[in-house]
């Protein structure tokens, strides 16, 4: 087991390893590329631990996937495989749920499975709406969990009612309907990340977005010759937070960031804290707003209140990081309506609290969230990550501002979403080092 060792000692800034491309978009463009005719060239794909299992699954499905000098070439899934492959998507819930939807729409038989961390996580959010549209899906182990067998389904048009605000659930249904060439009306009251809708619109589909959901009228799948993935705002958040935790006065600017409003909730929360956050040079790339992000300024807030569903889903991956921000404010911050965090790589309500308590923070948990009492002095410590990349990266970002040495356990989990996390943080001037010995603090 490796650890991350962090300190507040500045290191010389250097040319950092590139921040990763957006993980959510990477999953979706890989699936679209493998479902269209001809070869697709993709740049900026996030080659992290959550994406590699999808690449291997596409290869098992007969699609060629070649990587050369930062560019990926993707061929087409074979819809006439002689035997149904068993596809292990490792720890990646997004890859498993989205691939399940796409294969249902393509009429390809397969078994979708995952590792011991993914199997207990709910998949009924996707399975039940798809069954309502005619999908042949069978749980092979526990009800509502992986593995799931996909029969040779023939999807019909109709209405899909979703019981959660998850963008993965909505995207799986939309991808299934698009691949099958049938119209669908997805009923979902909460507005969450919309990369799938934007991507399908760029392919000529008609989508009507309403307050209670979205309807899709698919277009015939065209070729998908090229796509360039912008930087992941969830990954960008860690050097930004470390910059602010350290109290650096000079502005930090990062170019080429995905600035989709359904993903910028953390940066909007920084604005609520008085931090000057600005976006500039925004251009449209394949339906996504991409531009430069600049942050500077000082904290100027008493506390945070994060319980609006739209704001929560626009920063769902950064809730642990926002909780770390709350420790820097003097008042009592509240994070509510966060039940969905229970089903992440860890129970992020409890794991966020445990990680922050390791630094001395006062955190109280509830069934739907937690409160953080600010104004408490934090100290460097040995912090648990629970094997959850978001918890580990939050602890590292916080540790770079605390005197002494912070040790983050199971540091290798950062590779799940952020390849070369430690090296990239050092490139921005923060003392974060990986230690494969797992040594004591």
N, C-alpha and C positions, 0 to 999 in steps of 0.2 A: 504493500500500500504506500502511495506517495502522499506527501503533505505539501502545503504551501507555507513558506516562511515569509512573513511580511514585517516591515518596520517603517518608522516614520523618517528614516534616513533618506534624503534625496539621492538619486543616482543621476548621472549625466543623461540627458535626453539624447536619443539617437533615432535613426530611421527605424521606426517600429515595424514589426511584422504587420501586414495589412489587417485591419479590422475585418471580421468575417462578413460575407454576404448574408442577407436575411434568410434565416432558417425556414420560416414559414413559407416564404416565396419559393425557396429552393425546392421544398417538397412538391409544391404545386406545379412548378414548371417542369420538373422531371416527369411527373405523371402525365401532364398534357403532352409533352414531347413524345412519350412512349405510346400515346394513344392516337397520334396523328401519323399520316403517311409520310415517308421520306425521312431523311436524317435532319436532326435539329442540332444547332450549335449553341451551347449555353456557356456564358461566362459569369464568374462571380458566384458559382454554386458554393454553398457553405459545406465544406468537406469535414463535417464534424461527426461525432459518434452517433448522432441521431439520424443522420442522412445516409451514411454508408450502408446500413441495413436495407434501406429502400433501393439503393443502387444494386445491391446483390440480388434482391427480390426481382427487380426488373430483368436482370440477366437470366434468372431462373425461368422467367416468363418468355424468354426468347428474344428480348430486346438487346441489341448491342449497346454497351456503354464504354466509351474510351475516353481517357483523360490524358491530355497532352499540353504542357506548358500553360496551365490555367484555363484551358478551354476543354469543354466536355462535348462529345458527339454522341447523340442518343438515337438509336433506331426504334423500330416499332415492335410492340408486344405481338407475339404469335397467338392468334385467337383459336388456333386448332391444335393445341398441344395434345399429345396422345394420353398423357396421364396428368392428373391434377397435382401440381407441386405443393409441397408444404413450405410456406414462406414464413421464416422467423424474422420478425422485425425488431428483435432485440428489445431495447428499452423504449422505443419511440412510439408513443401513442398516436402522434400525428401521422406517421408513416402507415401504421396499421389501420387506423380508421379511414384515412383518405384512400388508401389502396383498396380496402374492402369495397368502398363505394364505387370506385372506378371499375373494378373487375365485375361487380354486379351489372353495371351498365354495359360493359363489353360482352357480357355473357360468357366469361371465362371461369371455368371451375378451378378452385384452389382451396387450400386451407390457410387461413391467416392465424399466425401464432406469434408469441413473443417470449421474452425471457421471464425469469421468476419475478422481476420487478414490474413487468407490464401485465402479466396474466391477471393479477387481482384488480386491475383498474377497469372501470366500467366500459363496456362496449355496447350495451343495450341502447345508449343514446343514439347510436347509428343503426343498429340492427332492427329495432322495432319500427322506426319510420320507413326503412327500406322494405321490410316485410309488408307494410301497408300498401306499398306500390307494386307488390308482386314478387319481390326477391325471395329466392329459395336459400334460406340461411339456417344453419343448425349449430347449436352450441354443443361442443364435443366434451366439455368438462363441466364447469359450473355454469348455472344459468346467469346470463348477463356478462360473461367473461370469455376471454380467449382460452383455447382456440375455437375458431368458428369455421365451419365448412360452407363454402359458397357453391351452390348448385348452378346448373346452366340456366340462369334466370332470364326471364323476358319481362322487362319492366314496362309498366303501363303508366300513362299520365294520371295525375291526381294531386291530392293535397297531402302534404307531410307535416304532421304536428310534432314539433320538437319540445321536449320538456325541460331543456337546459339552455343556457345562453351560449354554449360552446360554439365557437366558429368552426371547429373540426366537425361537429355534427352537421351543421348546415352545409359545409363544403362537401362532405361525403355524399349528401343527397344531391347537391347540384352537379357534382362530377358524375354521379350515376346517371342522372337524367340527361346530361349533355352527351355522355358516351352512348346512351341508348337511343338518343334522338327523340326524346319525348318531353313534353312540357310538364312542369311541376310548379306547384305553389307551396312554398315552404313557410309555415306559420311559426314565427319566433319573435317574441316581443322585445328581446334585448338586442341592441345594436353592438356587435362585436366585430373583430377584424374582418375586412372585406376583400382580401387579396383574390379569393376565388372569383368573386363577382367581377372585379376589375379585369382579371385575366380573361374570363369568358367573354366579356364585352369586347375586349381587344380582338377576339376571334370572330366577331360578328354576331354573337348571340344578343338577344334582347332581354334585358332584365328590368323589371319594374320593382323598385324598392319602396316599401310602405312602412308605416310605423309598426305594423304587426308581422312583418316578414318580407319576403322577396319572391317574385315569380320569374320563371325562366322559360323563354321560348328559344330552343336550341337552334343553332345553325349547323349545316353539314360541316364536320371537322375538316378544316383546311390543313395545309401544311403549316409547320411551325418552324421556320428556318432559323431564327435567331432570337435570343433573349439575354439581356445582361441584368443580373441581379444587383440591386443597390445594397449598401451597407445596412446591417441589422440594427435598428434603433435600440433593441434590447441589449445588444452587445456594447453599443456606443455608451449606454448609460453608466457602465462601470468606470471607465476612465473619467467620465464627466463627474460622477459622484466623488471619486477619489480626489479630483482637482478641487472640488468644493469643500470636502471634508478637511483637506490640508489647509484651506484658507488662502489659496493662491489668488493674487489680485489681478494678474494678467488674464485677458480673455482666452478661452480655449475654443478653437474652431475646428470642426471636422467636416470635411466635404464628402459629397456623394451618398448622403444618408437618406434612407426611405423615410419620408415625412408624411406618410399616410395618417390622417387624423385618428384612425382607429388604433394607432400604435404609439402615439406621442403623449399618452396620458401622464407618464412619469415627468416629462419635460414641462407639461402644463402644471403639474403639482409643484415643480420647482418654482414656477412663476408665482404660484400661490404663496410660496415662502419668501418672496421678494427677490429671487434670483432673476437677473436679466437674461431671458432666453429669446433668441431671435433666429428666424429662418430666412435665408436669402438664396438668390440664384435658383429658384425652383423651376424645374422643367418637368414635362410629362414624359415618362418612359414606360411604354406599354401599359398606360392607364394609371401608373403610380407616380405621385409627386416626389421628386428627388431633388435635394439641394444641400445647402450648407447649414450646419447648426452651430451657433455661437452661444456660450454661456459665460457670465461674469457677474460679480456682485456679492453681496453679503446676505445672510439670513435676516429676514424682517417679518417674522410671523411668530405667533404664540404656539400654534398647534396645527395639526392636520385633521381633516375630516374626510375620509374616503369611504363613502357608502353609496354613491350614485352608481347604478349599474353600468351606464355607458362609460364613465370614467374608470370604474374598476376593470372593465374588460379592455379598455385602451391601455392599461398598465398591469395586466394580470401577471405577467412574468416579472415585473419589477416591484411587486408588493413587498417582498423582503427588503429590497433596497430602499423603498420609501419608508419602511419601518425604521431602518437605520438612520434616515434623514430625521425622523421624528425624535430620535434621541438627542439631536442637536438643538431642538426647540425647547423653550422653557415650560410649555404647558402640557396638557394631557391630550394626546392624539388618539383618534378612534378609527379603526378599519372594520367596516361591517359589510354584510351581504357577501361574505367571502367563502361561502360553503364549498365552492368549486375547488378551492385550494387544497382541500382534504385529499383530492384524487390526483394530485401531481406526483412527481418523482418521490416525494415524501409528503406527509401531511404538513403542508407549509404553514398552517396556523401554529401547530405545535413546534415544528422545527425552526421556524423563524424566531419564536419566543425563546427556545432553548439556546439558539446561537447567540442572540443578543444578551441573554442573561449571563452567558459565559464572559462577556465583557463588563458585566456589572449593571446592565440596564434593568429597569423595572417594567416588566411586561405581564399583563394579565390576559389569559385566553378565554374565549367563549366558543360556543358551537359554530358561530357564524363569523368569527374574526378575533380581534384582540385590541387592547389598548396599550399605549406606550407612554410612560411618564417621562417627560424630558427633564433637562436640567440636572441629570445625575452624572457624576464624573465616571467616565469609562476608563478601563485600563487594558493594556495588552494582555492576551490570555491564550490558552489553547481552546479553540472553538470547534465544536462538532459541525460537520456538514451533512451528515446523514446520507452521504452519497448523492446529494442533490446539487446539481451545478449552480442553481440560482442562490442557494444558501452559501455555498463555498465562495462564489465570486463576491457576494455581498460582504461576507466576513473579511475577505482579502482587501476589498476597497476600504472598508472601515479600518482595518488594521494598519493601513499605510499612514494613518493620521495619529496613531497612538504611540506614545513613547515606549520603548522596549520592543520585544519581539513577540509577534503574534504567530501562532501555529494553527493552520487550518487543516483539519483531518480529512483524509480521502480526497486530496487535492486533484487526483487524476480525473475526477468526475467533471471538471470544467470542460474537458474535451467533448462532452455531450453536445454542447452548443457553440463553444468558443475555442477553436483550435489555437494552440500556442498562446493561451491566455497570459501566463506569467511573462513570457518574452514580450508580448505586446504591451503589457502594463509597464514593464521596464523601459520600453522604447518611449513611453510618455513621461518617464522620469520617476516612476514609483517603484519602491523596493519590494518586488514580489519575485520569489524564487521557488522553483520546484525542487523538492528533495525526495528522491525515490527510496531513500533509506527509511523514511517514516520515523525519523529520530525523535527523541523526547524533547519537550520544550526546555 
